[in-house]
Amino acid sequence: MGFRDNLKSELSYKGMQVKELAEKSGVNIHTINNYLNVRGRMPGADAAVKIARALDVSVERLVDGKDAEETAVEPEMRRHLQTMRSLAPADRAMIYALAEMFVDRERREAQRQRVSRGFQLLLHK
């Protein structure tokens, strides 16, 4: 997919109208419509950056459909990342806090096992 298709996809995903994108990005609505039409010309760097920021995506996402950090991430994690991006900030913060609780629990368990092994080694000497 090219810029035109990726832009259409992001607009649809965000539930955003072209007029709203034009207002948020500062790029003329007719210019955006030119990017979306059948000929679908590629924007200059300045316009691409403005549009990407207004959509809260990377320019890479609009140009080639992939974010740099996502190319090395397995598909399941990319899906979770997209889900997280769609959440309200407060909901995202709650999920991050929950994930940190699980990580902390794993760290404590690993520490407990190390201490336990250390005591077992001392007892068997």
C-alpha positions as CSV (number, residue, x, y, z in Angstrom):
1,M,0.0,0.0,0.0
2,G,1.1,3.5,-0.7
3,F,0.6,6.9,1.0
4,R,-2.9,7.3,-0.4
5,D,-4.1,3.9,0.9
6,N,-2.3,4.3,4.2
7,L,-3.8,7.8,4.7
8,K,-7.3,6.5,3.9
9,S,-6.8,3.6,6.3
10,E,-5.6,5.8,9.2
11,L,-8.5,8.3,8.6
12,S,-10.9,5.4,8.8
13,Y,-9.2,3.8,11.8
14,K,-9.3,7.1,13.7
15,G,-12.9,7.9,12.5
16,M,-11.6,11.2,11.3
17,Q,-13.0,13.3,8.4
18,V,-10.7,15.0,5.9
19,K,-12.0,18.4,7.1
20,E,-11.0,17.5,10.7
21,L,-7.6,16.3,9.5
22,A,-7.1,19.6,7.6
23,E,-7.9,21.6,10.7
24,K,-5.7,19.6,13.0
25,S,-2.8,19.4,10.6
26,G,-2.9,22.9,9.1
27,V,-2.7,21.3,5.6
28,N,-5.3,22.6,3.1
29,I,-8.3,20.4,2.7
30,H,-7.9,20.4,-1.1
31,T,-4.3,19.4,-0.8
32,I,-5.3,16.4,1.4
33,N,-8.0,15.5,-1.0
34,N,-5.4,15.5,-3.8
35,Y,-3.4,13.0,-1.7
36,L,-6.5,10.8,-1.4
37,N,-7.7,10.9,-5.0
38,V,-6.9,8.2,-7.6
39,R,-3.7,9.9,-8.8
40,G,-2.7,10.1,-5.1
41,R,0.4,12.3,-5.3
42,M,3.0,12.0,-2.5
43,P,3.2,15.0,-0.1
44,G,6.3,16.9,0.6
45,A,8.1,16.2,3.9
46,D,6.5,19.2,5.7
47,A,2.9,18.2,4.8
48,A,3.6,14.5,5.6
49,V,4.9,15.4,9.0
50,K,2.0,17.7,9.8
51,I,-0.5,15.0,8.7
52,A,1.3,12.2,10.6
53,R,1.3,14.3,13.8
54,A,-2.4,15.2,13.4
55,L,-3.2,11.4,13.0
56,D,-0.7,10.5,15.8
57,V,1.2,8.1,13.6
58,S,4.7,8.1,12.2
59,V,5.5,9.4,8.6
60,E,6.8,5.9,8.0
61,R,3.3,4.5,8.8
62,L,1.8,6.7,6.2
63,V,4.4,6.1,3.5
64,D,5.0,2.3,3.8
65,G,2.4,1.2,6.4
66,K,4.9,0.2,9.0
67,D,6.5,2.0,12.0
68,A,10.2,1.5,12.5
69,E,9.8,0.1,16.0
70,E,7.1,-2.3,14.8
71,T,9.1,-3.9,12.0
72,A,11.0,-6.0,14.5
73,V,7.9,-6.9,16.6
74,E,5.9,-10.0,16.0
75,P,2.3,-9.6,14.7
76,E,0.6,-10.4,18.0
77,M,2.5,-7.6,19.8
78,R,1.8,-5.2,16.9
79,R,-1.9,-5.9,17.3
80,H,-1.7,-5.2,21.1
81,L,0.3,-2.1,20.4
82,Q,-2.5,-0.8,18.1
83,T,-5.1,-1.7,20.7
84,M,-3.1,0.3,23.4
85,R,-2.9,3.3,21.1
86,S,-6.6,3.3,20.7
87,L,-7.3,3.5,24.4
88,A,-7.9,6.7,26.4
89,P,-4.7,7.8,28.3
90,A,-6.2,6.9,31.7
91,D,-7.1,3.4,30.5
92,R,-3.6,3.0,29.0
93,A,-2.1,4.0,32.3
94,M,-4.1,1.4,34.2
95,I,-2.9,-1.3,31.8
96,Y,0.7,-0.2,32.2
97,A,0.4,-0.2,36.0
98,L,-1.1,-3.7,35.8
99,A,1.7,-4.9,33.6
100,E,4.3,-3.4,35.9
101,M,2.7,-5.3,38.8
102,F,3.2,-8.6,36.9
103,V,6.8,-7.7,36.1
104,D,7.4,-6.9,39.8
105,R,5.8,-10.1,40.9
106,E,8.1,-12.1,38.5
107,R,11.2,-10.2,39.8
108,R,10.2,-10.9,43.4
109,E,9.7,-14.6,42.6
110,A,13.0,-14.8,40.9
111,Q,14.7,-13.2,43.9
112,R,12.9,-15.5,46.3
113,Q,14.2,-18.5,44.3
114,R,17.8,-17.2,44.3
115,V,17.7,-16.7,48.1
116,S,16.1,-20.2,48.6
117,R,18.9,-21.8,46.4
118,G,21.5,-19.9,48.4
119,F,20.1,-21.2,51.7
120,Q,19.9,-24.8,50.3
121,L,23.6,-24.6,49.3
122,L,24.5,-23.4,52.8
123,L,22.6,-26.1,54.4
124,H,24.2,-28.8,52.3
125,K,27.8,-27.8,53.1
